[in-house]
Amino acid sequence: MLKFALSSLIICALSYGQTMAQGSKIDSSKMVTLRIDPSSARGAAVSQFFDEVNFIPLETTKESLFGSISQLKMTDENYFVFDWETKAVLIFTKTGKYVAKVNASKIEKDPDLKDNQAFYGFDLKTEDGKTLIQISAGKKKHYFDLTGKLVKKVDVDKADKYADYKKFGDGTVIDQNYLEEKDKDSTYYHLSLIKDQKKVETYFPYRPGDYKNDEGWHGGSIYDYGNPDEFLYVKNYQYNIYKLTSKSLSLAYQIFFPAVNSLPIDYGTNPIYKGKRYEYYEKNRDLFYEMANSYLHGDNLYFQVRNWNWSRDEKKAFIYNLKSNDLTSLADIEPDSTSQFLPITDLTSQYDFTNHGFHIVTPDYFYTSYSSLAMFTFKEQNEEKNRKYNALLTEYFKTQNRKGNPVIIQLKPKKN
Amino acid sequence: MYKIYALVVVMILAVTVFDAKAQTANPAPAGTAKGLVRDTVQNYVLKSATVSVYKAADSTLISYQVTNNYGEFSFKTLPINIPLRIDISHVGYLTYRKNFTIPTGKNIVDLGTIVAERRDVMLKDVEISVPPISMNGDTLEFNASAFKLDSNAVVEDLLRKIPNVTLWGDGKITVNGREVKSLLVNGKSFFGGDLKIATQNLSKNSVQKIQVYNTARDQQSTRADSTLEMNIKLKKGKDIGFFGKVGIGYGSDNRYEADASINMYSPKMQLALVGAMNNINKTANSMNSLMANSTFKGVGTNVEYQPDFRATGINRPRAAGANFAYDFIEKPTYQKKSTLKANYFIQDRNSDNLTETQTTTSINSTDKNIEKGTNISTSSNTNQRFDSGYELAKKGHRVNLNQAVNFSNGEDIDQTFRSAGTLQDALTSTNNSLNTSHNKSANYNVNGSYYYSPSFYTDRTRFTGLSMDFRLQGYENEGKRVNITEFKSFIDATQNQKFNRKYDTKSNGSNQELNLTIPNLQKLLFVKARFARINFKITNKLSLKTDDNDNRVEDLDTLTNTYRPNAYLNNRVKTNLIEETPGLGIERSFQKSLSNRYYKSMTIRFHPKMIMMSQDNRSDRSFQNIKRNYRKFVPDAGIDYYNYQYGEYSRSYNLNYSTTLKIPTIQQLAPLTDSTNLYYLQRGNINLRKSVQQTLSFSFSHDDQRSKNTLNYYFRATGGFISDNIVDSLIIDDQNRRTVFQVNADGHKYLTLYGYIRKAYKFKTSELQLDVNTDMNTNRNPGYTNNVFTYSTNLNTNSNFNVNYTYKSYLAMALNQSFSTYKSRQEAFNTGYNGKNLGTTLSSSYNVTKKFTLNSNITFNNSSSSNTKDINFTIWNASAVYRFLKGNNAEFKFSALDLLRQNSSVINYGTSNSFTVGTQNVLQQYFMATISYYPRQFGKKAAKK
């Protein structure tokens, strides 16, 4: 056993040195260490965190019926929803009225394709002051106007592969799969900053073989919290939250969880876990195997943790106040009159919020969603208390049912 | 008789209806108690705390709830003006306890905000009180210690106490209306998996909790295809123990019964030894039924397991067996398992049968033949069976190996006296025979299967698994028989015949079968090609059968009084049958789902196969040297449709089509006709062709997803055509001599229907279960009678209606009404037969005290058929049971069976052109006293109090 431990330690040390040699240095001078015990998380009333909660039921018609919101974008006038199940982009007004949709039938197929041309999301572009929905599908980019009409089709420009990547204001591109080819080796990077097609910085190198026969890995996730100059980055198997600017990556928060929730320090590098991760999580259900959906608003740091414990009581989404060190459990934010006594997320049914976090975070508003099934369940549990809902919701509960479209929840966070 | 019956039924219904009314639409007001549970320190509500309401006086659980999303609870049907107690518990919190009373007039108590206090970390291990029910992730847990029961209670008594859990009359368990498909003890199958062995033996006090969860093996369809599993988690240290029974009884007419069993278990091993003997028709044909019939059962009421008064004859079975299981891995999972199981069973059975029948057969449109028969037989058989199996699961590989050996050895003496006559009662012939035989047989089979599917694979994985199974069977039979037959004709004395024939037959053979399936063929060949999501698989079935039949026949030479070989019947036939069926499975699946709304899936299957058979018969007789090859395209196809509507119901529909082939055997093509049985002479037909059966079946099931008042139903219909069916051509002469040979005839059609509806109502102190099931089959069989082609159309139905009612643990009543009919018509002769059997069983069990129980079981039988008088009889059995000693371990039982002395088992059935009525000897009135002792211990040392 000792031999094994020793040898694996040596392997780790060696491989660590090797890989680090190739990436850029991560600035950790401003790192803050947070010690967070999820079991100490407190509850709060909705009004303690939010000034305003608006429910926007999305209109349900035969034409507009969709599954769930997997991507949400908006302009001043409209919400745009991408639904994975019906493979459609749906356009609604800000009050939730259905306008139009773009589905596979409006997308040109690649010539050799039999099925509908698949697409996995959309972007909003502005041209001549008009908003266009841009859908990349197959060899073409399609542009639609707000009535769902095709405006133009453009061949995908191979030379400009970074056209639709996440960018900073100065044009620096974030590449999460950058390949650097040298004479013999080729090395990929989980995170790179590219400007004018040239690399600025590269972080977290890996070789394609590193993940061969491994389970459930990914490079990390980038979260937009409404600051055009900065994103948050969370790397898997780490409890670190990084800040990413157009110039560099810096480690902002290093989080320590209680031992029972923590992965071994060498979890990401030690090959003994390779290909056995699911087995390991199954045995250690309290372990947080990743962090996700992190946003910063004022002094509040939002984040989620994930583990294999599916209990309804398990607290997995938090708001940590960097000033007061208060930890609040998002699922335990109690409905009050601000939210018309309805929960602000569907964390108890572990669906939309668990998977997507907030769809959109802006300095002024957060947006999440939940199903009509959840909405009606919450309403039924309120039945005996004679809750009064606003005109919109009263109408919604009267005319709709649990099979209707999801509801967008717009939250106005308190400034602190 | 029927007046009494009607009266009893009405009374029961009245009681039930009254009770049902009292519980539901009760005018006596029900009280409401509501409140909210909050952790004020951490400032949030507790969303899944367990809230239980007890009667303060004796701590009986009245109701429980889990708090909702708002941390609230609200009980609606609590008793008024009675001191109650509320317990609120949650993991990591101290149990909150409060007494309250719902005042009359107000009918509501608002307990307001209840403050839950965190349990000090230091006290973590101290369990102060556990809630009766809790949710742990997706697992529903019932905590045994929260239910106050008699110290001798078993798991079954505990299950009866839990709202939403229903124990059905037929032994099934449902939770919120969904059927529990498998029951485990500490994650392992328990003594062969029969639910009763665990639920009626394990002491409630040895159980920590009962867990109920879905076993979804497929990540894709979490709730869709999952089945419900129940796991009994034993308390620490109670995973080792034993239970058993020793009982003997003696009664009038030298009736006796004795049984003994012992079951021992430890974390890795299970061993059971069982033995039983009696002369009261309590026959157990396997280890499992023996074990299921020697359970402790506890203090609850039970209406089941009585001597079988419907069994024919008087049987004296003796049986013994052993059951062994060993888990190499103490806590097996689906992915990791290594289990060895073995069973041995020996059964010795002596029986005496006496049957009297009268069969009416249509010869043509006007004439009928009436055959009266008496059959007296005694038999004694010894059967032995040893089987074992090994199961291994490791990382996507699954291996199963099973073997079984059966030996049987038996002697029979069979006397038959038959006489045939016309409708006008004129005797035409008699045929009497005496058969003595001795049979010995041995057969063995070995089968193994290997299944592999990688635990995860990507788009680039070529090989996505395979399945293979292999079966080898062999047999060896040996029989010696002497047959003495005398046929007398009253029309033509020259036709009288007498035989005294000796048979010595030996046969042996084997059957080997290899099945291979390679799924996802398209991936194997063209890694990335998608073929419009069509899935292909290769299947192949190869089977080789051999059979070697050697018959030595001798006739008594009356002159010399010695047996001489019968040159005609002395024969040896060897048959080899090779069957090869290659096939290609093509499957296309469609899914449609909308988050939180519905999940629908449809699969269309088409499985073209080619069956090729080669039958080769080699015989001492040249006319039996027949070699035939058959080939036929036998496709299967099907459509499965599944519709899951969130929060409402799930339904599944299946439509299946299959083709099967039946080829004529040597006995049908060219038999050696044994002329001793003149009432049934078998002749051959060399021109017989294969027959092809096409079957179409449809099934539908509805699974309620609501949590209240669930209603589940199921329906199945199967229909088919057989072309070129091999049917009888029967020639009956005026003396009832029958000659039968097979011919091919088209036009055979059949249809069977089956369905059930189940519903349970659980009230505060009582429970009512309703269950209706019915099956019906109708067919049109072609056939020849005296060279006239006729269709015979038949309709058989069988319906059952069951009502089970239990009141607390004092009274259990069950009413079963069965109704079966048969009807047949011969088109060419314009004749028809019909009959019906009606049975009403009323069982009740009443616990006078915790130790003393009275049971009564009455069955009213009515049997009627066309042309005969109705037969009515009633069987009434009653018993008194007294349990004594501290753990109720000893039992004294006095039973009186067939109190009215009316049992006479009735025979009443119809076939295509005949119907038979009659009676047979059965068990009749007796009284018996039984004393039993149940040794039981759970945990290493019995807790001394």
Interface residues (C-beta under 8 A of the other chain):
Chain A: S39 S40 A41 R42 G43 A44 L65 F66 G67 S68 E85 T86 K114 D115 E215 N309 W310 S311 R312 D313 S329 A331 D332 E334 P335 P343 T348 Y351 S371 S372 L373 A374 T377 F378 Q381 N382 E384 R402 K403 P406
Chain B: K34 D39 Q42 N43 Y44 V45 K47 S48 N68 N69 Y70 E72 S74 H90 V91 G92 M135 N136 G137 D138 F456 A532 S593 L594 S595 N596 R597 Y646 G647
